[in-house]
Amino acid sequence: MTSSEALLTALRLSDSMLPVGTYTASYGVEQYLNEGKIDTAAELGDLIDGYLHGVIGPAEIVALGHAYRSAAAGGLEGVLAADERLAATTLPAEFRDSSTKAGGKLLQLLDEIEDGLFAPTDTAQLIGKYTAACEDGRTRGHYPVVLGVVCQQASLGCREAALVSAYGSVTGLLGAAQRLGRFGHTAIQALLLRLFPVMEDICDRYYETDLTAMCSFAPLADVMGMAHERADRRLFMS
């Protein structure tokens, strides 16, 4: 791909217009706000910084990187292994459901809009096999894993794929906080700018990490996610 084609593909995959349902998930942010544990923009920024260091980097980016490399080698088993390990490290049921629903939607979208995004090699076969594995219940199809496969098949670099994933996760969390009415556009954009170097550092640190090193440590976020499942007031799916 030319650099402009790669950039446009990355923008497309990280855009909130992509109809995969990620806008319905807050991954615990709603519960933090409902319980009054976040009052200021600085506190929200610190929370998302914690997500990046505790979950997005060491779990999601590691899974994405492994899926990307496996797809590059034409190996479905490596993709399925990344899916299985990411599912095992994601404790709240809502988080797992949100991730797999978004992953399934992305695979469905690709099936419905064959528009020249992918090279006409073995791409359709690999994505088709992955989709079949999800439909057969052999794997769940977590969004970071699906995204890693899609980005590789669309000829984005692995680091760029990691940045697409991290950016999408961060803007999703920030967008949830904004739609809950606690923070304005200016504060959200300032936080996003502040988090850019953190995203870069996290992606550089983890996109080549071996799958066996995957981990997730965000105990309070996990507790908030589990509490959200039984909350009386919920705007978001997770």
Contacts in CASP RR format, 6 or more apart in sequence:
PFRMAT RR
TARGET T0000
AUTHOR 0000-0000-0000
METHOD contacts of the structure
MODEL  1
MTSSEALLTALRLSDSMLPVGTYTASYGVEQYLNEGKIDTAAELGDLIDG
YLHGVIGPAEIVALGHAYRSAAAGGLEGVLAADERLAATTLPAEFRDSST
KAGGKLLQLLDEIEDGLFAPTDTAQLIGKYTAACEDGRTRGHYPVVLGVV
CQQASLGCREAALVSAYGSVTGLLGAAQRLGRFGHTAIQALLLRLFPVME
DICDRYYETDLTAMCSFAPLADVMGMAHERADRRLFMS
1 9 0 8 1.000
1 154 0 8 1.000
1 155 0 8 1.000
1 156 0 8 1.000
6 155 0 8 1.000
6 156 0 8 1.000
6 157 0 8 1.000
6 160 0 8 1.000
9 117 0 8 1.000
9 151 0 8 1.000
9 154 0 8 1.000
9 155 0 8 1.000
9 156 0 8 1.000
10 151 0 8 1.000
10 156 0 8 1.000
10 160 0 8 1.000
10 163 0 8 1.000
10 164 0 8 1.000
12 18 0 8 1.000
13 147 0 8 1.000
13 150 0 8 1.000
13 151 0 8 1.000
13 154 0 8 1.000
13 164 0 8 1.000
14 164 0 8 1.000
14 167 0 8 1.000
14 168 0 8 1.000
14 171 0 8 1.000
16 22 0 8 1.000
16 23 0 8 1.000
16 171 0 8 1.000
16 172 0 8 1.000
18 106 0 8 1.000
18 109 0 8 1.000
19 105 0 8 1.000
19 109 0 8 1.000
20 102 0 8 1.000
20 103 0 8 1.000
20 104 0 8 1.000
20 105 0 8 1.000
20 106 0 8 1.000
20 109 0 8 1.000
20 143 0 8 1.000
21 101 0 8 1.000
21 102 0 8 1.000
21 105 0 8 1.000
22 98 0 8 1.000
22 102 0 8 1.000
22 143 0 8 1.000
22 168 0 8 1.000
22 172 0 8 1.000
23 172 0 8 1.000
23 175 0 8 1.000
24 98 0 8 1.000
24 236 0 8 1.000
24 237 0 8 1.000
24 238 0 8 1.000
25 94 0 8 1.000
25 95 0 8 1.000
25 98 0 8 1.000
25 102 0 8 1.000
25 172 0 8 1.000
25 176 0 8 1.000
25 236 0 8 1.000
25 237 0 8 1.000
25 238 0 8 1.000
26 172 0 8 1.000
26 173 0 8 1.000
26 176 0 8 1.000
26 177 0 8 1.000
26 180 0 8 1.000
26 228 0 8 1.000
26 235 0 8 1.000
26 236 0 8 1.000
26 238 0 8 1.000
27 51 0 8 1.000
27 95 0 8 1.000
27 98 0 8 1.000
27 173 0 8 1.000
27 176 0 8 1.000
27 221 0 8 1.000
27 225 0 8 1.000
27 238 0 8 1.000
28 92 0 8 1.000
28 221 0 8 1.000
28 224 0 8 1.000
28 225 0 8 1.000
28 228 0 8 1.000
28 238 0 8 1.000
29 38 0 8 1.000
29 44 0 8 1.000
29 47 0 8 1.000
29 173 0 8 1.000
29 176 0 8 1.000
29 177 0 8 1.000
29 180 0 8 1.000
30 176 0 8 1.000
30 180 0 8 1.000
30 228 0 8 1.000
30 231 0 8 1.000
30 234 0 8 1.000
30 235 0 8 1.000
30 236 0 8 1.000
31 224 0 8 1.000
31 225 0 8 1.000
31 227 0 8 1.000
31 228 0 8 1.000
31 231 0 8 1.000
32 38 0 8 1.000
32 47 0 8 1.000
32 224 0 8 1.000
33 177 0 8 1.000
33 180 0 8 1.000
33 182 0 8 1.000
34 231 0 8 1.000
34 233 0 8 1.000
35 224 0 8 1.000
35 227 0 8 1.000
37 43 0 8 1.000
37 224 0 8 1.000
38 44 0 8 1.000
38 47 0 8 1.000
38 177 0 8 1.000
38 182 0 8 1.000
41 183 0 8 1.000
41 187 0 8 1.000
41 188 0 8 1.000
41 190 0 8 1.000
41 191 0 8 1.000
44 174 0 8 1.000
44 177 0 8 1.000
44 183 0 8 1.000
44 191 0 8 1.000
45 191 0 8 1.000
45 194 0 8 1.000
45 195 0 8 1.000
47 173 0 8 1.000
47 221 0 8 1.000
48 170 0 8 1.000
48 173 0 8 1.000
48 174 0 8 1.000
48 191 0 8 1.000
48 195 0 8 1.000
49 195 0 8 1.000
49 198 0 8 1.000
50 218 0 8 1.000
51 169 0 8 1.000
51 170 0 8 1.000
51 173 0 8 1.000
51 218 0 8 1.000
51 221 0 8 1.000
52 166 0 8 1.000
52 170 0 8 1.000
52 195 0 8 1.000
52 198 0 8 1.000
52 199 0 8 1.000
52 202 0 8 1.000
53 198 0 8 1.000
53 202 0 8 1.000
54 216 0 8 1.000
54 217 0 8 1.000
54 218 0 8 1.000
55 216 0 8 1.000
55 217 0 8 1.000
55 218 0 8 1.000
55 221 0 8 1.000
56 165 0 8 1.000
56 166 0 8 1.000
56 169 0 8 1.000
56 170 0 8 1.000
56 202 0 8 1.000
57 166 0 8 1.000
57 202 0 8 1.000
57 203 0 8 1.000
57 205 0 8 1.000
57 206 0 8 1.000
58 206 0 8 1.000
58 209 0 8 1.000
58 213 0 8 1.000
58 214 0 8 1.000
58 215 0 8 1.000
58 216 0 8 1.000
58 217 0 8 1.000
59 86 0 8 1.000
59 89 0 8 1.000
59 90 0 8 1.000
59 214 0 8 1.000
59 215 0 8 1.000
59 216 0 8 1.000
60 86 0 8 1.000
60 144 0 8 1.000
60 165 0 8 1.000
60 169 0 8 1.000
61 144 0 8 1.000
61 162 0 8 1.000
61 165 0 8 1.000
61 166 0 8 1.000
61 202 0 8 1.000
61 203 0 8 1.000
61 206 0 8 1.000
61 207 0 8 1.000
61 209 0 8 1.000
62 206 0 8 1.000
62 207 0 8 1.000
62 209 0 8 1.000
62 210 0 8 1.000
62 211 0 8 1.000
62 213 0 8 1.000
62 214 0 8 1.000
63 82 0 8 1.000
63 83 0 8 1.000
63 85 0 8 1.000
63 86 0 8 1.000
63 142 0 8 1.000
63 144 0 8 1.000
63 145 0 8 1.000
63 211 0 8 1.000
63 214 0 8 1.000
64 82 0 8 1.000
64 144 0 8 1.000
64 145 0 8 1.000
64 147 0 8 1.000
64 148 0 8 1.000
64 151 0 8 1.000
64 161 0 8 1.000
64 162 0 8 1.000
64 165 0 8 1.000
64 207 0 8 1.000
65 82 0 8 1.000
65 148 0 8 1.000
65 158 0 8 1.000
65 161 0 8 1.000
65 162 0 8 1.000
65 207 0 8 1.000
65 208 0 8 1.000
65 209 0 8 1.000
66 78 0 8 1.000
66 81 0 8 1.000
66 82 0 8 1.000
66 210 0 8 1.000
66 211 0 8 1.000
67 78 0 8 1.000
67 79 0 8 1.000
67 82 0 8 1.000
67 83 0 8 1.000
67 144 0 8 1.000
67 145 0 8 1.000
67 146 0 8 1.000
67 148 0 8 1.000
67 149 0 8 1.000
67 152 0 8 1.000
68 148 0 8 1.000
68 149 0 8 1.000
68 151 0 8 1.000
68 152 0 8 1.000
68 157 0 8 1.000
68 158 0 8 1.000
68 161 0 8 1.000
68 207 0 8 1.000
69 152 0 8 1.000
69 158 0 8 1.000
70 76 0 8 1.000
70 77 0 8 1.000
70 78 0 8 1.000
70 79 0 8 1.000
70 81 0 8 1.000
70 82 0 8 1.000
71 79 0 8 1.000
71 126 0 8 1.000
71 148 0 8 1.000
71 149 0 8 1.000
71 152 0 8 1.000
71 153 0 8 1.000
72 152 0 8 1.000
74 122 0 8 1.000
74 126 0 8 1.000
75 126 0 8 1.000
76 126 0 8 1.000
76 129 0 8 1.000
76 130 0 8 1.000
76 133 0 8 1.000
78 211 0 8 1.000
79 130 0 8 1.000
79 139 0 8 1.000
79 145 0 8 1.000
79 149 0 8 1.000
80 133 0 8 1.000
80 138 0 8 1.000
80 139 0 8 1.000
81 211 0 8 1.000
82 145 0 8 1.000
82 211 0 8 1.000
83 139 0 8 1.000
83 140 0 8 1.000
83 141 0 8 1.000
83 142 0 8 1.000
83 145 0 8 1.000
84 139 0 8 1.000
85 211 0 8 1.000
85 214 0 8 1.000
86 99 0 8 1.000
86 142 0 8 1.000
86 144 0 8 1.000
86 145 0 8 1.000
86 214 0 8 1.000
87 96 0 8 1.000
87 140 0 8 1.000
87 142 0 8 1.000
89 214 0 8 1.000
89 215 0 8 1.000
89 216 0 8 1.000
90 96 0 8 1.000
90 99 0 8 1.000
90 142 0 8 1.000
90 216 0 8 1.000
91 216 0 8 1.000
91 222 0 8 1.000
91 226 0 8 1.000
92 222 0 8 1.000
92 225 0 8 1.000
92 226 0 8 1.000
92 228 0 8 1.000
92 229 0 8 1.000
92 238 0 8 1.000
93 226 0 8 1.000
93 229 0 8 1.000
94 225 0 8 1.000
94 226 0 8 1.000
94 228 0 8 1.000
94 229 0 8 1.000
94 237 0 8 1.000
94 238 0 8 1.000
95 225 0 8 1.000
95 238 0 8 1.000
96 140 0 8 1.000
96 142 0 8 1.000
97 237 0 8 1.000
97 238 0 8 1.000
98 237 0 8 1.000
98 238 0 8 1.000
99 140 0 8 1.000
99 141 0 8 1.000
99 142 0 8 1.000
99 143 0 8 1.000
99 144 0 8 1.000
100 140 0 8 1.000
100 141 0 8 1.000
100 142 0 8 1.000
100 143 0 8 1.000
101 237 0 8 1.000
102 143 0 8 1.000
103 141 0 8 1.000
103 142 0 8 1.000
103 143 0 8 1.000
103 145 0 8 1.000
103 146 0 8 1.000
103 147 0 8 1.000
104 134 0 8 1.000
104 141 0 8 1.000
104 143 0 8 1.000
104 146 0 8 1.000
106 143 0 8 1.000
106 146 0 8 1.000
106 147 0 8 1.000
106 150 0 8 1.000
107 127 0 8 1.000
107 130 0 8 1.000
107 131 0 8 1.000
107 134 0 8 1.000
107 141 0 8 1.000
107 146 0 8 1.000
110 117 0 8 1.000
110 127 0 8 1.000
110 150 0 8 1.000
111 131 0 8 1.000
117 154 0 8 1.000
118 124 0 8 1.000
118 127 0 8 1.000
118 153 0 8 1.000
118 154 0 8 1.000
119 153 0 8 1.000
119 155 0 8 1.000
123 153 0 8 1.000
126 149 0 8 1.000
126 153 0 8 1.000
127 149 0 8 1.000
127 150 0 8 1.000
127 153 0 8 1.000
130 139 0 8 1.000
130 141 0 8 1.000
130 146 0 8 1.000
130 149 0 8 1.000
133 139 0 8 1.000
134 140 0 8 1.000
134 141 0 8 1.000
144 165 0 8 1.000
147 161 0 8 1.000
147 164 0 8 1.000
147 165 0 8 1.000
148 161 0 8 1.000
148 165 0 8 1.000
151 157 0 8 1.000
151 158 0 8 1.000
151 160 0 8 1.000
151 161 0 8 1.000
151 164 0 8 1.000
152 158 0 8 1.000
152 161 0 8 1.000
156 164 0 8 1.000
158 207 0 8 1.000
158 208 0 8 1.000
159 203 0 8 1.000
159 204 0 8 1.000
159 207 0 8 1.000
161 207 0 8 1.000
162 203 0 8 1.000
162 206 0 8 1.000
162 207 0 8 1.000
163 199 0 8 1.000
163 200 0 8 1.000
163 203 0 8 1.000
166 199 0 8 1.000
166 202 0 8 1.000
166 203 0 8 1.000
167 199 0 8 1.000
170 192 0 8 1.000
170 195 0 8 1.000
170 199 0 8 1.000
171 192 0 8 1.000
174 188 0 8 1.000
174 191 0 8 1.000
174 192 0 8 1.000
175 188 0 8 1.000
176 236 0 8 1.000
177 183 0 8 1.000
177 188 0 8 1.000
178 184 0 8 1.000
178 185 0 8 1.000
178 188 0 8 1.000
179 235 0 8 1.000
180 235 0 8 1.000
225 238 0 8 1.000
228 234 0 8 1.000
228 236 0 8 1.000
228 238 0 8 1.000
END
